[in-house]
């Protein structure tokens, strides 16, 4: 019997919503167990050993969990390595061993070991002395519509942008300077972005379109982007958390002037390995690349049957990867769901989410129930569709959220509910929309920005701030602006 596990640490690992007892040292581990290449069902015993190395070594502690119920491959266990401090200077790994619940025999070891990411390290924060909290009120931004004048001349004009939160808890964005053809990194040096560090990362030729930024497991930002001059997909690996310098490399030298790349942290025991999904403009394909910190990349063709990928988004949820893209040949919105490694998506079967019209833009979010939510623009309507299960063998069409839309960027809010910025179809403005349930069947319309056609003619960036509220980066009349909300719905009456 062939068993293998694809595991991921729950994003709710340290949240106890059942009662108000003091926070302990336990966290939740959620994983996926397949037996003979099929999702497991039934009762299984687990040994879960904690290591500080990805291979070999001596276990720091081992937890035994008997008769764990596995349903459609999914299981959840609570782990508590009480004496382990989870120091931020150490990378920890879990080694899982499994046997049938009715068995008393030996366990089968599931490899590779699974790296533990940020959540358990938050245990360290419980030891902070109260005196360290002096001035903590400054950590809550009171900023809205903050105009950032980028240095010049010539003055950069912001194009597409992407944003995330760095290991320092502050926003960091990648921005295409469409006036000068440069790739920029913008780092907020304080919670209100009153001080900002701007770095030109790449200025050779016209570079920076289709950019996407993440923070890799090693804590350093990584940016994928398009070199328009040479028709190449490139990668910028920042050498510090503020991205004041980066190592540049060519990932794929022949993609054309592609409109989109999406970068994800790869499921790998090597911190800093990343996955990139992108459109090959020359071939009309959706491709992927998995790149290690040493610059070595492996490639896979996700879909080459038709002209696909002009609208594209990708999200990882635990051990699953979802890739949604437009099919211009058939006029449809397609979706692939695959396990663990991005290369597995090459052989997976795509399902049709909407066969009526090619999606003009797509954004994916995974709510706490793990059922993917698709937000997409069909014609000028912003619509929804939802996976029927966590594995997404089928989807159910939702309703129309809003009309007159041309693009959408989405995220999960601090309450676990989807939120988005939706541009108008003539790029004259954008609205912040907050879903009131996981399936986005009800939507609250928050504040709007923009005033005249064309002033928001670039993809905005959207992320969740360390304070728990949205942060938006966008182009407005040539300037790049940051908008930090002080409420989850960015309502105008509650902005500061």
N, C-alpha and C positions, 0 to 999 in steps of 0.2 A: 504494500500500500504506500503510495507516494504522498507525503504530506509536505506542504510548505506554507509559510505564513507571511503575510504582508501586513506590517503593523504600523500604527501611528499613535502618537500621544494625543489624548483628547484635549481640545482647546478649553474645555471646562474642567481641567484637571484639579484645580484648587478651589472650585466654586461649590459651596454647599448651600443649596437653596431650600433644603427641607426644614432646617431649624437654625437657631441662632447660637449654637454651642461655639466655644472658641475654636479657631482654625487649628487643625492638627497638621501632621507632617505627611498625611496620606495624599496620593494623587490617583487619578483614574487612567488606566491604560485601555485603549480600544484597539482592536485588531481584526484581521480578516484571516480565516483559516480555510484553506482549500484542501480537499482530499481527492486524489486522482484527477486533478484539474477541474474539480467541481466544488461549489460552495458547500462546506460541511454543515451538518445538522445533527443535533444530539448533545450528549454530555461528554465532556473531555476533562482530563486532569492536566494541570500545567505546573511546571517548575519554571520560575522566572528569576534568573540570576543577574545580578548587577555587576558590571565590570567597568574599569577605567581605561580599557584598551579594546580595540575593535577585533582582536584575535589573540588567542592564548591568554596568559596571565592567570591570576587567581581571583575567584569570585569574591567581591566585597561583602555580599549578602545574597541569600536566596529565599524567595517566597514560594510557598506551595499553595496552590488553589485547586481544590478538588471539585469534581462534578460541576464544572462551569458550563452553562448552557450556551450552545452555539446555534444561532438561527440564521439561515441563508448565508453562512460563512462568517457572520459578525458576532463578536463577543466583547465583553467588557469586564475588567477586574480592577479591584482597588488594591494598590500597592503601598506599602509603608516601610521604607528603609530608614527607620527612626534615627540611627546613629550616623547616617551619611549627611554631611553638611551641604552637598551640592554646591561646592565652591565654583565660582564662575571661571576659575583658571583651569578647570578640569573638564574634559569631555567624558560623559558616561554613556554606557551602552547596556541594553538589555538582551540577554540570551534566553530564548524561549525553548522549552522542551515540552513535548505533548505526548499523551497516550489516551486511548479510549477510556471513558469514564468507568466502565465496568472492569477494566484491566488492572492487574496488580503487577504487571511486568515492567520492563524498562521503558524509559522515555525516548522519543525520537527528537534529536536536536534540530531546531529550525535555524538555518543560516541564510543570509548573514545576520550578525547581531544588529539590533536596531538602535541607532543613536538617539539619545534623549535630548530634546531641544529645550527651549527656554523655560517652560512653565515650572518644573520642579525647582529650578534655580531660584525662583521667587521665595522659596523657604528662607533663603539667606536674609531677606529683607525684614524678617520678623525680629532680628536682633538689633535693628537700628535704634540708637539712643534718642530719646525725646528731644534732646538738645540739638540734634541734627535737623529738626523740623523747623527751626527758626527761619522765617521768610518763606515758608512753604506756600503761602497764598500766591506768590509770584508764579507758581507752576500752572496756574489756571489762566490762560490767555483771555484778554478782554479786547480782542482785536477784530475788526471787520473791515473788509474792503481796503486792505493795506496795499498801497501802490508801491511796487518795487521799481525804482528807476535803475535799470541795468547800466553799468559803466560804459562810457563811450568818449568821444565819437570814434567810428560811427556807432550809433546806438543800436543795440540788438533789438530785434522784433521777435517776440516769443511766438513759436509755432507749437507743434504737438508737445505735450509734456506728460510726465508720469511721476508719481510721488509715493513715498513710503515713510515709515518712521525708523530712524536709525537706532543703534544700540544705546545711544545717549538719550533716547526719548524725544528727540527733536526731528522735525520734518527735514527730509532731503529729497530733492527733485532733480530729474533729468529734463532738460529743455532744449528744443531745437531752435536755435537762433536763425530764423529764416532770412533776416537781413544780411547776415554775414556768412551764412552757411556753416555755422559751428555747432558743436555739441557742448552744452553747458551743464555744470552741476551747481545747484543752488542749495546751500545748507543754512538753516536757521540757527543762529548761534545763541538764541534765547527763546523761551516759550512764545513770546509775542512777536518774534521775527523782527524786532527793532534793529538787531544787528544781523547782517547776512554775509556769508562768504560765497562769492561767485567765482567759479573756476572754469576756464576754457579747457576742456579735456581733449578736443580734437578739432583742428582747424585746417586740415589738409584736404582741399577740395570742398565740395558741398556735402556735409555730413550731419547726421542727427535726426533725420526723419524716422518715423516709426519707432521711437525710443521707448524702452520699458526698463524700469529699475526695480531691483529687489535688494534685500540684505541677505547675503549667503550665511550658511551655518557658522562660518568663521568670523562673523560680525562685520564684514566689509561689504559695502555696496558694489553691485555689479550692474552694468547697463548694456543692453543689446540695442543696436541701432543700424540704420542703413547709410552706406556711403553711396550717395547718388551719383557722384562723379564716376566712380568705378563700378557701380552696380553690384556692390558687395554687402554682405552682412558682417558687421563688426561687433567686437566685444570690448568694453572698457572695464577693467578690474581696478577699483579704487584701492589705493595703498594705505589709506587711513579712513577712519569713520566719517570724517567731514568731506571726503573726496576732494582734497586739494591737489591730488595728483592721481594718475591712473596709468596702468599698463594696457596698451592697445594691441589688439590682434584681429586678424581677418578670420572669420569662421567659415563663411561660404563666399568664394570670390565671384560667383555668377548667379545672382538672384535678380538683377535688374533694379529699377527704382521701386522697390517693394513698398507698399503703404503701411505695413504692419509687422511688428515682431512682438512676441510675448515671452518674457523670461520668468522661469520658475526655479525654486530650489529643488534640486534633484533628490530622489530617494537614493542616497548613497552614503556609505560609511566614510567617505572622504569629504570633510568640510570644505566648502568652496566649489564643489561640482554643481553645475547648473544645467537646466534644460531650457532650450529655446525652441519655440514653435513659430514658424514664419511662412509667408507666402513667397514662392518662387515666381516672380513676375514674368520671367522669360518662359518658363514651362507651364505656368498656370496651375501649379501644384501646391499642396500644403506639405511642408517638410519640417523635420525636427533635427536638432543637434544637441548632444550631451557633451559638455566640455568640462574637463578637469582643470584644476588650478595651474597645471603645468602647460596648458594650451592644447592638449590633445583632445580632439573632438570625434565622436562617432555619429553617424547620420542615419536617418530613417525617413522614408517617404510615407507620409500619413495618408494621403489620397492623391492619386494622379489620374483617376478615371475621366475627369471632366475639368473644366476651367473653374477652379475652386479657390477660396480663401481671401477674396478681396475684403470681405467682412470676416473677422476672426477673433476668437477669444479662447482662453485656456484657463482652467483652474484645477488645482490639486486639492482633494479632500481626503485627508488621511492617506490610505494606500491607493486611492483611486484618482484617475486623471480624466477630466472631461474636456474635449475639444469640440467647439462649435464653429461652423464656418458656412459661408454662403456658397452655393453651387450655381454659377452663372449659366451653365449649360442647361440644367433642368429647371432653373428658376425655383430653388428650394433652399431651406435651411436644414443643414445636416448636423448630426451629433455623434461623436464617438465616446464610448466609456471603456476604459481599460485599466488594468491593475498594475500598480507599482511603478513600472519603468515606462518611460515615454516611448521607447522602441516597441513595446507591446501594442501600441495603438496602430502600428502599421498593418498588422494582421487582423485587427478587430473589425467588426461589421458596423457600418454607419447606419443610423436610423434617420428617417425623415421627420423632422419636428414640424415643419410647415412647408407644404408643397405649392403654396399659392404664389409666392413672389420671393425674389432674392432679398435677403436681409441687407439693408444699407449699413447697419451697424449692430453689434452684438456685445452684451456684457453678461457675465456669468457670476453667480454667487451661490454659496452653499449654506443654507440656514442650519440651525442646530439639529433638526431632524434628519440631516444628511441627504435630503431630496433636492437635487439641483434645481435652481430657478434660472430660467433663461429670460433675459430682457432683450428685446430686439426691435429694430425699426423696420416695418414693412410698409413700403410706400412712404407716407409721412405719419404713420401711426406707431406709437410706442406700445408694444404688445408683450404679453407674458406667455410662457409655457413652463410646465413643471414635470420633472421626472416622477413616475408613479412609484418607484422604489429607489433605494440607495444605489442599486446597480444600473438603473436607467435603461432597461430593455425597451421601455416605451414611455411616451410623454402624453400629457393632457394639455390641450390648448387652454389658455386663460383668456382674459379680456383685454380690452384696449385701455391702457393707463392714461394716455394723452394723445391728442392729435397735433399735427403740425410740427413733428419732430424730425431731426436729421441725424442725431448721434446721441449715444448714451454711455456713461461711465458709472460703474456701480461698486458697492462694497457692502459689508455687513456692519451695521451700527453697533454701538456699545451694548445695546439691548438684544443683540442677536437677530434683529430684523433688517431686511435689505433697505438700502438707501441709494439714491442715484442723483447725478446731474444729467439733465436732458437738454441738449441744444435744440433750438428751433430749426426748422428746415431751411430757413434763409440765413442762419447763423447770426440773427439779430439779438439773440439773448439766450439765457439758460435759466432753468428752474431747478431748485432742489426739491426732490420728491422723496417722501418717507413712507415706506410700506408699514401698515398697521398689523400685518400678520405675515407668517413665513411664506405664504404663497402669493403675497402682494395682491390679494383680491380687493383690499381697500387701501387707498393711498391718500396721504396728507400732502398737500402742495405747500411747500415752504417758500422761502424768499426767492426772488428772481434777480438776475443781473443782465446788463446789456440794454441797448436802447435803439440802435439803428442797424440796418442790414450789413452784414459782413464783419462786425466788430469782434465777434467771437469765432473767427474762422480757423479754429484749431481745436484739437481734442483737449478737453480739460483733464486735470489730474484730481484724484479724490482719494483720501486716506482717512483713517481714524486716528485722531490725535491721542497722545498719552493721557490727556485729560478726559477722554471718553467721548468727545464730540468731533464732528467732521471738520476736515481742513480741505479747502478747495484751492487749486492752483489753476489759473486760466489767463488767457490773453484777452485784453480788452483795449481796443483802439491802439494796439501796438505795444502797450505796456504789459508786463507780467505782474499779476496781482495774486496775493494770498488772502484768503478769506477764512478766518478761524471762527467757527460758530461757538456760542456758549450754551447751546441747547441741542439735543439730538435731532430736532427737525429743522434747525436753522431758521426758525420763524422770525420774521422781521421784528416783531414786538419783543423778542427775547434776545436779539443780538445786541452786542455792546460795541 
